[in-house]
Amino acid sequence: MQKNIFYNGLLEIAGKIHQQEVSSYEVTLNLIERIENLDIKLLSYVTVLKQQALEAARQADIEIAEGNIRSPIHGVPIALKDLFDMASIPTTNGMTIAPNIPMYNATVVNKLLDAGAIILGKLKLTEAAFSDPHPDIPVPLNPWGSQLWAGSSSNGSAVALASGLCFGSLGTDTGGSIRFPCAANNLTGIKPTWGRVSRSGVFEFAGSLDHVGPMARSVEDVAVLLEIIAGYDLNDPTTSNEVVPNYLQEMVKGIKGLKIGVDHEFIFNKIDFDTKLVMEHVIETIKFLGAEIVEINMPDIKQAAANWAPLCAVETAVVHEKNYKKFKNNYGPSFSKFIEMGQGIIATEYFKLVQFRNELKYTISSVFDEVNLLLMPVSAYSASPTDLSEKFSEDKELFEGTVRFTSAFNLTGHPTLTLPGGFTRKGTPIGFQFVASYFQEELLVRAGSDFQKATSWHKAQPAISNLGYSAS
């Protein structure tokens, strides 16, 4: 098998499997061998489902040979953040407490299996999807540089993808945890509208802020994954009855004519030089593609970054109420402090936070009366070094600066699309994001697809061999 097949797009490798140029079994086996070779240092996987995946791949090849192609991703190996339940497979949630052994699959897992996807395994995450890892659990290594932050908390999902250890993955985003890993690892990811994708069988960090979404190497790949996992679910009453579009069909309409809202003062204030250059290039590119740049005034969302933490902490404290009493010593110090912050917030203060959140939903939604999409960075800081990111929970200014462009859209539930936008002068990735109105993910993929047709940032691959081991 060609070495570079590991960096094929999800739909690209699916086409080869469906045309029987290569078998699902061969692709899966080669990926497992690559994981065994590389992941001893990359540390992206918690569990590799070797036999289960190979058996599923054999079955996929039989069905495909008979002309029974279940979906565009039939026979393609993907992987899951280890907070999605799979029956009889341990779910660690990034914690040192004894893992949960679920009886049932998460709804999105069933949808992927029904589509014929091959589940390779479960991927690392930070402690319970918090910003910081548990100090006793080694973190995944960013393949773009061993001293670079791999993102939080879907870092394993991003590292596996960026390293050619799967063709797609699922993550969750509560304050930026799909967007940060995608930006840090040069990937594409969708944080859908809250309620677009079921959270049944997905371990909560903070339920009203948690978004389940796909990660891959291109817009078309995440669009296909989103269409498969989206939709109403009887097991999750918070899911929406909104019709799920055919995103690939919508995508061909393109970006031309769309109004893209840009608040120059907001997006260029207090960002580093490399991010500034990338955002300037992104704006010029989408103008060239026929979008209309509309100057807007973003609501003041500085307070959103400050309010996100206590709002999230209250919900997290409820999720961990029983376990924290029993297993407090198994919790990392940063996460313990976060839970105790949530426990200490009084009802009147929490009510004020909820009022603020409701007002924020209205003020941000009103911006979409003027424009189709918003454009902004993922983070003010490009290519954060690992030692800097480890200070997030301790340094309030650093933390709020990092989540300035992300946390508001978890509070409001608006959908976002993260895209590779360029590189720092040292050659490390920088991402940016489009934001849409509720259930307008089709506008996101229209804009994102045209951007990726006009640029090649998303096709760049990390030089894994530079990290000190073979990438064969």
C-alpha positions as CSV (number, residue, x, y, z in Angstrom):
1,M,0.0,0.0,0.0
2,Q,1.2,3.5,-0.8
3,K,2.5,5.3,2.3
4,N,0.7,8.6,1.5
5,I,-2.7,6.8,1.5
6,F,-2.8,7.5,5.2
7,Y,-3.3,11.2,4.4
8,N,-6.0,10.6,1.9
9,G,-9.2,12.4,2.6
10,L,-12.1,10.5,4.1
11,L,-14.1,10.6,0.9
12,E,-11.0,10.0,-1.2
13,I,-10.2,6.7,0.6
14,A,-13.9,5.8,0.6
15,G,-13.9,6.1,-3.2
16,K,-10.9,3.7,-3.5
17,I,-12.6,1.2,-1.2
18,H,-15.9,1.4,-3.0
19,Q,-14.3,1.0,-6.4
20,Q,-12.4,-2.0,-4.9
21,E,-9.0,-0.5,-5.7
22,V,-8.1,-1.3,-2.2
23,S,-10.0,-3.3,0.5
24,S,-11.3,-1.9,3.7
25,Y,-9.5,-4.8,5.4
26,E,-6.2,-3.8,3.9
27,V,-6.6,-0.1,4.8
28,T,-7.7,-1.0,8.4
29,L,-4.8,-3.4,8.9
30,N,-2.3,-0.9,7.6
31,L,-3.7,1.8,9.9
32,I,-3.5,-0.5,12.9
33,E,0.1,-1.3,12.1
34,R,0.8,2.4,11.7
35,I,-0.8,3.1,15.1
36,E,1.3,0.3,16.7
37,N,4.5,1.9,15.2
38,L,3.8,5.6,15.8
39,D,1.4,6.0,18.7
40,I,3.8,4.7,21.3
41,K,5.1,8.3,21.1
42,L,2.2,10.2,19.8
43,L,-0.1,8.8,22.5
44,S,-3.4,9.6,20.7
45,Y,-5.2,6.3,21.3
46,V,-6.5,5.0,24.6
47,T,-7.9,1.8,23.1
48,V,-7.3,0.2,19.7
49,L,-10.1,-2.2,18.7
50,K,-8.0,-4.3,16.5
51,Q,-10.0,-7.5,16.1
52,Q,-13.4,-5.7,16.2
53,A,-12.2,-3.3,13.5
54,L,-10.7,-6.0,11.3
55,E,-13.9,-8.1,11.5
56,A,-16.0,-5.0,10.6
57,A,-13.7,-4.3,7.7
58,R,-14.0,-7.9,6.3
59,Q,-17.8,-7.5,6.5
60,A,-17.7,-4.2,4.7
61,D,-15.7,-5.7,1.9
62,I,-18.2,-8.4,1.4
63,E,-21.1,-5.9,1.3
64,I,-19.3,-3.6,-1.0
65,A,-18.4,-6.4,-3.4
66,E,-22.1,-7.3,-3.5
67,G,-23.0,-3.7,-4.4
68,N,-24.4,-2.9,-1.0
69,I,-22.7,0.4,-0.2
70,R,-24.4,1.7,2.9
71,S,-23.1,5.3,2.9
72,P,-20.3,7.5,1.5
73,I,-18.1,6.4,4.5
74,H,-18.8,2.6,4.3
75,G,-15.6,0.7,5.0
76,V,-13.6,3.8,6.2
77,P,-11.7,3.6,9.5
78,I,-12.4,6.4,11.9
79,A,-11.9,6.9,15.7
80,L,-13.8,8.4,18.7
81,K,-12.9,10.6,21.6
82,D,-13.0,8.4,24.6
83,L,-16.2,9.8,26.1
84,F,-18.5,8.2,23.5
85,D,-20.0,5.0,24.8
86,M,-19.4,1.7,22.9
87,A,-21.1,-1.3,24.4
88,S,-18.7,-3.4,26.5
89,I,-15.7,-1.1,25.7
90,P,-14.3,0.9,28.6
91,T,-14.9,4.6,28.5
92,T,-12.2,6.4,30.5
93,N,-13.3,10.0,30.0
94,G,-9.7,11.0,30.4
95,M,-9.8,10.2,34.1
96,T,-8.0,7.8,36.5
97,I,-11.2,6.6,38.1
98,A,-12.1,3.0,37.1
99,P,-13.6,3.3,33.5
100,N,-17.3,2.9,32.8
101,I,-18.2,-0.3,30.9
102,P,-21.4,0.8,29.1
103,M,-24.1,-1.6,28.0
104,Y,-25.1,0.4,25.0
105,N,-23.6,2.5,22.2
106,A,-24.0,6.3,22.1
107,T,-26.5,7.3,19.4
108,V,-23.8,8.8,17.2
109,V,-21.8,5.5,17.4
110,N,-24.9,3.6,16.2
111,K,-25.3,6.0,13.3
112,L,-21.7,5.6,12.3
113,L,-21.9,1.8,12.5
114,D,-25.1,1.8,10.5
115,A,-23.3,3.8,7.9
116,G,-20.7,1.1,7.7
117,A,-17.8,3.1,9.3
118,I,-15.0,1.1,10.9
119,I,-14.4,2.2,14.4
120,L,-10.6,1.8,15.0
121,G,-10.6,2.8,18.6
122,K,-11.0,5.4,21.4
123,L,-8.9,8.5,21.6
124,K,-7.2,10.5,24.4
125,L,-8.8,13.6,25.9
126,T,-8.0,15.9,28.8
127,E,-9.5,15.1,32.2
128,A,-13.2,14.7,31.8
129,A,-13.0,17.1,28.8
130,F,-11.7,19.9,31.1
131,S,-9.0,22.2,29.7
132,D,-6.2,20.5,31.6
133,P,-5.1,16.9,31.5
134,H,-4.8,14.7,34.6
135,P,-1.2,15.0,35.7
136,D,-0.8,11.2,35.8
137,I,-2.0,10.7,32.1
138,P,0.5,11.6,29.4
139,V,-0.9,14.0,26.8
140,P,-1.0,13.4,23.0
141,L,2.0,14.9,21.1
142,N,1.3,17.5,18.5
143,P,2.9,16.1,15.3
144,W,3.7,19.6,14.1
145,G,6.1,20.0,17.0
146,S,6.6,18.2,20.3
147,Q,6.7,21.5,22.2
148,L,3.4,22.7,20.8
149,W,0.0,22.5,22.4
150,A,-2.2,19.9,20.8
151,G,-5.4,21.6,21.8
152,S,-8.0,20.8,24.5
153,S,-9.9,18.6,25.1
154,S,-10.3,16.7,21.8
155,N,-6.5,16.6,21.5
156,G,-6.3,12.8,20.8
157,S,-8.9,13.1,18.1
158,A,-6.8,15.8,16.4
159,V,-3.4,14.2,16.8
160,A,-4.6,10.9,15.4
161,L,-6.0,12.6,12.3
162,A,-3.0,14.9,11.8
163,S,-0.7,11.9,12.1
164,G,-2.5,9.7,9.6
165,L,-3.8,7.3,12.2
166,C,-7.5,7.6,11.1
167,F,-9.5,9.3,8.3
168,G,-12.0,11.1,10.5
169,S,-12.8,11.4,14.2
170,L,-15.5,12.7,16.5
171,G,-14.8,15.3,19.2
172,T,-16.8,17.5,21.6
173,D,-16.6,21.2,22.1
174,T,-17.7,22.9,25.4
175,G,-15.5,26.0,25.2
176,G,-13.4,25.4,22.1
177,S,-12.4,21.8,22.3
178,I,-13.0,21.0,18.6
179,R,-11.8,24.3,17.4
180,F,-8.5,24.5,19.4
181,P,-7.2,21.0,18.4
182,C,-8.2,21.6,14.8
183,A,-6.4,24.9,14.7
184,A,-3.3,23.5,16.4
185,N,-3.1,20.4,14.2
186,N,-4.1,22.0,10.8
187,L,-7.5,20.3,10.6
188,T,-11.1,21.0,9.7
189,G,-13.9,20.7,12.3
190,I,-17.5,21.6,12.8
191,K,-19.1,22.5,16.1
192,P,-22.7,22.1,15.1
193,T,-25.7,24.0,16.4
194,W,-26.5,22.8,20.0
195,G,-29.2,20.2,19.5
196,R,-28.2,19.3,15.9
197,V,-26.4,16.2,17.1
198,S,-27.4,13.8,19.9
199,R,-25.5,13.7,23.1
200,S,-27.1,10.4,24.3
201,G,-24.3,8.1,25.5
202,V,-21.8,10.9,25.5
203,F,-20.2,11.7,28.9
204,E,-21.1,15.3,29.9
205,F,-18.7,18.0,30.8
206,A,-21.4,20.6,30.9
207,G,-24.5,19.5,29.1
208,S,-26.0,22.8,28.0
209,L,-22.6,23.8,26.5
210,D,-21.4,20.5,25.1
211,H,-21.5,20.1,21.3
212,V,-20.7,16.8,19.5
213,G,-19.0,17.3,16.1
214,P,-16.8,15.8,13.4
215,M,-13.2,16.4,12.6
216,A,-11.4,15.6,9.4
217,R,-8.9,17.0,6.8
218,S,-11.4,18.9,4.6
219,V,-14.8,20.6,4.6
220,E,-16.4,17.9,2.4
221,D,-15.3,15.2,4.8
222,V,-16.7,16.9,7.9
223,A,-19.8,17.7,6.0
224,V,-20.5,14.1,5.2
225,L,-19.8,13.0,8.8
226,L,-22.1,15.7,10.2
227,E,-24.9,14.6,7.9
228,I,-24.5,11.0,9.2
229,I,-24.5,11.8,12.9
230,A,-27.0,14.7,12.9
231,G,-30.7,14.5,13.5
232,Y,-33.4,14.1,16.1
233,D,-32.9,11.3,18.7
234,L,-35.6,10.0,21.0
235,N,-32.9,9.3,23.6
236,D,-31.9,12.9,23.7
237,P,-34.9,15.3,24.2
238,T,-32.6,18.3,23.5
239,T,-32.1,17.3,19.9
240,S,-33.9,19.3,17.2
241,N,-36.5,18.2,14.6
242,E,-34.8,20.5,12.1
243,V,-34.3,18.7,8.8
244,V,-30.7,17.7,8.1
245,P,-29.7,18.9,4.7
246,N,-27.6,17.1,2.1
247,Y,-24.5,19.2,2.9
248,L,-22.6,18.1,-0.2
249,Q,-25.4,19.3,-2.4
250,E,-25.6,22.6,-0.5
251,M,-21.8,23.0,-0.7
252,V,-21.8,23.5,-4.5
253,K,-23.7,26.8,-4.1
254,G,-20.4,28.3,-2.9
255,I,-19.5,31.5,-1.1
256,K,-20.2,34.0,-3.8
257,G,-22.8,36.5,-2.7
258,L,-22.7,35.6,0.9
259,K,-22.3,38.5,3.4
260,I,-19.5,37.8,5.8
261,G,-19.5,40.0,8.9
262,V,-16.1,41.3,10.1
263,D,-15.5,43.5,13.2
264,H,-12.0,44.5,12.5
265,E,-11.4,46.1,15.9
266,F,-12.7,42.9,17.6
267,I,-10.8,40.3,15.6
268,F,-7.5,42.3,15.4
269,N,-7.3,43.6,18.9
270,K,-4.7,41.9,21.1
271,I,-3.9,39.0,18.7
272,D,-0.3,38.0,17.8
273,F,1.4,39.1,14.6
274,D,1.2,35.7,12.8
275,T,-2.5,35.4,13.5
276,K,-3.0,39.0,12.2
277,L,-1.3,38.1,8.9
278,V,-3.4,35.0,8.5
279,M,-6.7,36.8,9.1
280,E,-5.8,39.5,6.7
281,H,-5.0,36.9,4.0
282,V,-8.3,35.0,4.8
283,I,-10.3,38.2,4.4
284,E,-8.7,39.0,1.0
285,T,-9.2,35.4,-0.2
286,I,-12.9,35.3,0.6
287,K,-13.4,38.8,-1.0
288,F,-11.6,37.4,-4.2
289,L,-14.0,34.5,-4.1
290,G,-17.0,36.8,-4.4
291,A,-18.2,37.1,-0.8
292,E,-19.2,40.6,0.5
293,I,-17.3,41.7,3.6
294,V,-19.6,43.7,5.8
295,E,-18.2,45.7,8.6
296,I,-20.2,44.9,11.8
297,N,-20.1,45.8,15.5
298,M,-19.8,42.6,17.5
299,P,-21.5,42.6,20.8
300,D,-19.1,42.9,23.7
301,I,-18.3,39.3,24.4
302,K,-15.3,39.9,26.7
303,Q,-17.7,39.2,29.5
304,A,-18.7,35.9,27.8
305,A,-15.2,34.6,28.3
306,A,-15.3,35.5,31.9
307,N,-18.8,34.1,32.5
308,W,-18.2,30.9,30.7
309,A,-16.1,29.4,33.4
310,P,-18.5,29.8,36.3
311,L,-21.5,28.7,34.2
312,C,-19.6,25.6,33.1
313,A,-18.3,24.9,36.5
314,V,-21.8,24.7,38.1
315,E,-22.9,22.1,35.5
316,T,-19.7,20.2,35.9
317,A,-20.0,20.1,39.6
318,V,-23.5,18.5,39.2
319,V,-22.1,15.9,36.8
320,H,-19.4,14.9,39.2
321,E,-21.3,15.4,42.5
322,K,-21.3,11.7,43.5
323,N,-17.9,10.7,42.1
324,Y,-16.2,13.7,43.6
325,K,-17.3,12.8,47.1
326,K,-16.1,9.2,46.7
327,F,-13.0,9.6,44.6
328,K,-11.7,13.2,45.3
329,N,-8.1,12.0,45.4
330,N,-8.4,10.6,41.9
331,Y,-9.1,14.1,40.5
332,G,-6.3,16.3,39.2
333,P,-5.7,19.6,41.1
334,S,-6.9,21.9,38.4
335,F,-10.0,20.0,37.7
336,S,-10.7,19.8,41.5
337,K,-10.4,23.5,41.8
338,F,-12.9,23.9,38.9
339,I,-15.5,21.6,40.4
340,E,-15.2,23.4,43.8
341,M,-15.6,26.7,42.1
342,G,-18.9,25.4,40.7
343,Q,-19.9,24.1,44.1
344,G,-19.3,27.5,45.7
345,I,-21.4,29.6,43.4
346,I,-24.6,30.8,45.1
347,A,-28.0,30.7,43.5
348,T,-28.3,34.5,43.0
349,E,-25.0,34.7,41.2
350,Y,-25.8,31.8,39.0
351,F,-29.1,33.4,38.1
352,K,-27.3,36.5,37.0
353,L,-25.0,34.3,34.8
354,V,-28.1,32.7,33.2
355,Q,-29.6,36.1,32.6
356,F,-26.4,37.2,30.9
357,R,-26.4,34.1,28.8
358,N,-29.9,34.6,27.6
359,E,-29.1,38.2,26.6
360,L,-26.0,37.1,24.8
361,K,-28.0,34.6,22.7
362,Y,-30.3,37.5,21.6
363,T,-27.5,40.0,20.9
364,I,-25.4,37.6,18.8
365,S,-28.4,36.2,17.0
366,S,-29.4,39.8,16.0
367,V,-26.1,40.2,14.1
368,F,-27.3,37.6,11.6
369,D,-30.0,40.0,10.6
370,E,-27.2,41.8,8.7
371,V,-24.9,39.0,7.5
372,N,-24.9,35.3,6.7
373,L,-21.7,34.4,8.5
374,L,-19.2,35.9,11.0
375,L,-15.4,35.5,10.5
376,M,-12.9,35.5,13.3
377,P,-9.8,33.7,14.6
378,V,-10.0,30.6,16.7
379,S,-7.5,32.0,19.2
380,A,-5.5,35.2,19.8
381,Y,-2.4,33.1,20.2
382,S,-0.9,31.1,17.4
383,A,1.0,27.8,18.1
384,S,0.9,28.0,21.9
385,P,3.8,26.2,23.5
386,T,2.9,23.4,25.8
387,D,4.3,25.1,28.9
388,L,2.1,28.1,28.2
389,S,-1.1,26.1,27.8
390,E,-0.5,24.3,31.1
391,K,-1.0,27.7,32.8
392,F,-4.5,28.2,31.4
393,S,-6.4,27.2,34.6
394,E,-4.0,29.3,36.7
395,D,-3.7,32.5,34.6
396,K,-7.1,34.2,34.3
397,E,-6.0,36.7,31.7
398,L,-4.4,34.0,29.6
399,F,-7.4,31.7,29.9
400,E,-9.9,34.4,29.0
401,G,-7.7,35.6,26.1
402,T,-7.5,32.1,24.7
403,V,-11.3,31.5,24.8
404,R,-12.3,35.0,23.7
405,F,-13.3,33.9,20.2
406,T,-14.7,30.5,21.2
407,S,-16.6,30.4,24.5
408,A,-19.4,32.8,23.5
409,F,-20.6,30.4,20.9
410,N,-20.9,27.6,23.4
411,L,-23.0,29.9,25.6
412,T,-25.2,30.7,22.7
413,G,-25.1,27.4,20.8
414,H,-24.3,28.8,17.4
415,P,-22.5,26.6,14.9
416,T,-18.9,27.1,13.8
417,L,-16.6,25.8,11.2
418,T,-12.8,25.7,11.9
419,L,-10.4,25.8,8.9
420,P,-6.6,25.8,8.4
421,G,-5.8,29.4,7.4
422,G,-2.0,29.4,7.2
423,F,1.2,29.0,9.2
424,T,3.4,31.0,11.6
425,R,6.8,32.1,10.4
426,K,8.1,29.0,12.2
427,G,5.8,26.8,10.1
428,T,3.2,25.8,12.7
429,P,-0.6,25.9,11.9
430,I,-3.1,28.7,12.5
431,G,-6.8,28.2,12.2
432,F,-9.8,30.5,11.8
433,Q,-13.5,30.1,12.1
434,F,-16.8,31.0,10.4
435,V,-19.8,31.3,12.7
436,A,-23.4,30.9,11.4
437,S,-26.9,31.4,12.6
438,Y,-28.7,28.4,14.2
439,F,-29.0,25.4,12.0
440,Q,-27.2,27.1,9.1
441,E,-24.3,24.7,8.9
442,E,-24.9,24.5,5.1
443,L,-23.7,28.1,4.9
444,L,-20.6,27.2,6.8
445,V,-19.7,24.4,4.4
446,R,-20.5,26.5,1.3
447,A,-18.0,29.1,2.5
448,G,-15.4,26.7,3.8
449,S,-15.4,24.5,0.7
450,D,-14.7,27.4,-1.6
451,F,-11.9,28.6,0.6
452,Q,-10.3,25.2,0.5
453,K,-10.7,25.0,-3.2
454,A,-8.8,28.3,-3.5
455,T,-6.1,27.5,-1.0
456,S,-4.0,24.5,0.0
457,W,-3.3,25.0,3.7
458,H,-5.5,22.0,4.6
459,K,-3.4,19.7,2.5
460,A,-0.1,20.4,4.4
461,Q,1.1,17.4,6.5
462,P,3.4,17.4,9.5
463,A,6.9,16.1,9.1
464,I,6.5,13.3,11.6
465,S,9.9,11.9,10.9
466,N,11.3,15.2,12.4
467,L,9.9,14.1,15.8
468,G,12.5,11.4,16.0
469,Y,10.9,8.2,14.8
470,S,9.8,6.4,11.6
471,A,6.6,7.5,9.8
472,S,6.5,4.4,7.6
